[in-house]
Amino acid sequence: MDTRLVLLHRWVEQTLGLNDFLLAPASADASFRRYFRLSVNGTSRIIMDAPPQQENCRPFIAVARAFRQIGLNVPEILQADLEHGFILLSDLGAVTYLSVLNNEVNTDSLYRDAIDALVVLQRDFSAPDTRLPPYDRGLLQQELELFRQWLLQTHLQLKLSAAQQHLLDDVFVLLCDEALAQPRVAVHRDYHSRNLMVTSPNPGILDFQDAVCGPVTYDLVSLLRDCYIRWPENQVNTWRDYGYKELIAAGVINAPVDQFASWFDLMGVQRHLKASGIFARLKHRDGKDGYLADVPRTLGYVVDVCTRFAELRAFGEFLQDNVLPGLHRD
């Protein structure tokens, strides 16, 4: 029996005072959270089911309200029960970016909308003056270790030599140094096609509860070098340059374009190593193996970037010789 679903039905009846309603699954994500669509009298709302033992809803509520204050289209908090882990939200619909990007849609318009919203976040949300957690060296390093622990050692069962361990250590230090050298802004931290909705105004933005104060290129590279869909490099560069020009015009950055492009590339390596480790952890710790299919695409970005930086060339060779063959066997 799904005891959380039983509790949710009771909560809708007793707390919201509804009897004639429909409750259907809306989505799930890589956490313990689930989302249900509540339909009543021709209207719909979303209920987040976040078990209190595993999920803390307070950051979600705080970030949602802060993002709405600067004009971003995120769900409105209509009612929250932190004791039971249920939050009633406005409904941004069911059309994700990912669901339409392979169809005949105006892809360029969707991405420019997403970049424009990102510029609003980085320009108007005064991250250094808020209580957003810092994306500091400790957190960056912790994320990189997910790649070593969960993908290399747990999933691929690689026995790393001392030289390979040192190679990873050196690459991780480089990536952390480069990330910390960037201007600090509010970072959504999961800004990609599965968390962006096609809405009016566009885009609707979801899954922002892990927002931090950190590197300016993090969300842009999450969006453009998406773990779930890949675009030709010339198209990625066009959108990256559009974002750069908008950030310059907004006064968020004043770095030269080649510096920004370098930050973008290296930030992507950090993110994609982290994501690959998380995808492996989802399989081995949480029993969710659907994300493993995205690891070759995700690490493919890393291999490409490694060919452009002399200090990463040996790491790229390590991935091609020791990691990608095991993933292809999977």
N, C-alpha and C positions, 0 to 999 in steps of 0.2 A: 504494500500500500504506500502511496506517495503522501506521507504525513504532512509535508509542507503544502501540498495542494489542498488537502482537507482543511488545514488551518487558513489557507487563503480564501477558500469559499466561505468559511465561517466569518472571516474578517470583512469580506464584502457585504455579507448579510447583516452582521451585527454592528460594525463600525461605520460602514458607508450607508447602511440602512436600505439596501437594495434587495429585492427578491426576484424580479423578473429580469434576468441578465444572462448574457453568454460570456463565457470565459474560454479563450483559446490560446494556445502557445503562439507567441509572437517571435521570439528569438532566444538564443542562448549564446554565451560567449565562452572564452577560455577560463573564466573564473567560476565560482560557485553560484553566480547570479543567474537568474532566469527572468524572462519577461513574458507577460501575458497581456493579450488584448481584451479589454473589458468593453463589451458592447451592450448598450442599454438605451432604449427609446431613440434609435437611429443615430446615436453618437458613440464615439469610441474614446477610450482612454487606455493608457498603458500602466500596468502594475509591475513594479520591480519586486521580485522575490529574492531577498538577500539574507540568507540565514545568519543571524547575529553572531553565531559561534565562529563563522568563517569570514564574514564580510562586515566592514565598518562603513555604514552609509553616510556618516557625517561629511567626509570629504566630497562625496558626490553632491550632497545638498549645497554645501558651501560654494563649490566651484560652479554648479549650475546657476545659482543666483548671481554670482559675480560675472559670469559670462553673459547672462541675459542683460545685466546692467549696462554692458558696453555694446549691446545690440546684436550679439550673436544669436542665431536661431538654434537654441538648445531647448530641451523639454522644460516646461514649467512645472515646478513642484506644487501639486495641488493639495496633497496631504501626506504626512509622513508618520509612521509608527516605528520608531527606532527599536522599541522593546521587542517587537515581533519581526522586524526586518521587512516591512512592506512599505512601498512608496507609490503613491498615485501620481501619475505624470500625464501631461498632455501628449497627444499622439502625433508624431511626425510622419506617419504613414509607413508603408512597407516597401518602398522602392529605394534600395541602396544604390550607390554609385556602381558597385560591382555588378549588380544585376542587369544594368543597361549598357555598360561600357562596350560590350561586344556586339551590341545591336546598332542599328542605324540611328545614332543620336549625335548631337553636337558635342563631341568629346572635348573639343577645345574650349567651348563655352563652360562646360561643367568644371574643367580644371581651372580656368581663370576665376570662376566663382569661388572655388575652394581656396585658391591662392589669395584672392581679395579678402576673404574671411580671415585667413591666417594673418594677413597684414593688419587687419583691425585688432585681432588678439594681441599681436606683438607691439602695436603702436599704442593702444588704449588701455591695456591691462598693465598696470605698473608693477610688474613682477618683483623687482628688488625691494619694493616697499610693502609687500604683502606677506602673508604667512604661508605662501606656497613653499613646500620643502625645497631645499637647494639640490640641484643636480650636481653634486660635488664629486670629488675623486672617489670617495668611498662607494657611492652608488654606481658610478660608471664602471669601476673595477668589479664590483659585485655582479653586475649584469654580464660583463665579459666572461667571468668565471663560469656562468651558466653554459657557455659554449664548451669549455674544457670539461666540465663535470658531466653534463647531461648528454651532449652530442658525441664528443670524442670518447669519453671513458665509459659511460653507461650504455649508450646506444650502439656505437661502433666497436666498443670494447678494445680501443687502441691502448697499447702499452707504450706510452711516450718515453722516449729516451731523454737523458739529461739535456742533450742539445736541443731537442724539440721543446722541452719545457722552457728552456731559456729563450728560445725563439718566440714562444707565446708570450712570455713575460715581457720581452722587449717590445713586441707589437702592442701589447695592452698599454704599456706606459706611453708609447707614442700616441695612441688613439686618445687616451685620457688627456695628455698634454694639449693636443690639438683641440679637443672639445672645450677645455677650460680656457683656451685663448680667445674664444669667440665672445661677442657681446651676449649678455644675459637677457632673456625675455621670458614671458610665460610660454611654457611648452605643454601642449596637449598630451603628447607622449604616445598617442596611438592614432595618428591622423592619417587615415587611409580609406580605401574604397569600401570597406565593410562597415566603417563607422560614420560615413557621410551619406546622407539621405537626399534624394531629389525632391525638393520642396519649394514652396514659395513663401518667403524669400529663400533663395538657395545659397548654400546648402544647409540642411539640417545636420547638426553635429551631435554625436553620441559618444559614450564611453570615455569621458573626460576626467573621471574621478582621480586618476593618478597624475594629474597635472603637477608640474614642478617649475622652478625657475632655473633655466639652463640655456644651452647653446642655441643661437638664432637659426641655424640650418636644420635642426633636428626634425621638426615637423615637415619642413619642405621636402627633405629627402625621404621621409616616411611616405609622403604622398606620391612623389614622382618615381621613386624606386620601390614600388609597392610589392610586398611579399606575395600578393595574390594575383597580380596581373602585371605584365611587363610591356613597356612601350619601346619603340626604337630610340636609340641613344640621341639621335638628332632632335626628336620630338621632346625628349626629356630636357635636353639643353635649352630648347626654345622656351619651355615653361619655366625652367630654372632662371633663365635670364629675365623673363617677365617678372618673376618674383623678386629678383635682385633689383630691378629698376623701380618696382613699387616700394620696396623697403628703403631704397635711397630717397625716393620722393617723400616718403613718410617720415624721414629723419630717424629711422630705427638703426641704420648702419651708415658708415661712411668708408667702408673698406673698398679697395680696388676690386674689380670684377674677378681677376685671376686668384686673389686671396679668397674671395667668397666661393669660387668654384672648387678650390682645394679644400676648404672647410667642408663643403657639401659632400665631396667624395669621401673624405676620411670619417666624417660623421656617419655616413651611410655604412661604412665598414663596421663601426662600433654597433650600430643598430642591428645590422643583419647578422652579426655574430651572436648578439644577444637573442634575437628572434629565433635563430636556429637552435640555440640551447633551450629556449622556452618550448619550441615545438617538440623537441625530444623529451623534455620533462613532462609535457602534457600526455605523451604516450606512456611513459614508464611510471610516472607517479600517479597520474589522474585517469589513466585508461582511455584517453582521447587520442586515437591514432590518426585521425583525419588530417592533421596538420603536417604530418611527415612528408606528404606529397609536395608541399610548398618549400621544403628545405633546399632541393637542388636549384630552384629559381632564386631563392634568397642568397645562397652562397655563390651563385653565378655572378651576381653583382659584385661580390667581394673579389672574386678572381679577376674580373675585368678591371677593377680599380687597382689591384696589385700590380698589373702590368704597367701602370702609369706612374708609379712611385718606386724609385730605386730601393728605398728602405723597406718596401713591402714585397719585393720580388721573391725573396726566399720563402716568405709566408704563402704567397700564391702558389709556388711550386709544391709546398707541403700540402696545401688543399687539393691540388690536382693529383698528386701522387698517392695521398693517404686517406683523403676524406671523400672526395667525389666518387671514386670507384665503389666504395661501400654503400653509398647512397643509391647509386644506380642499380646495385644488386637488390636493394630493397624494392 
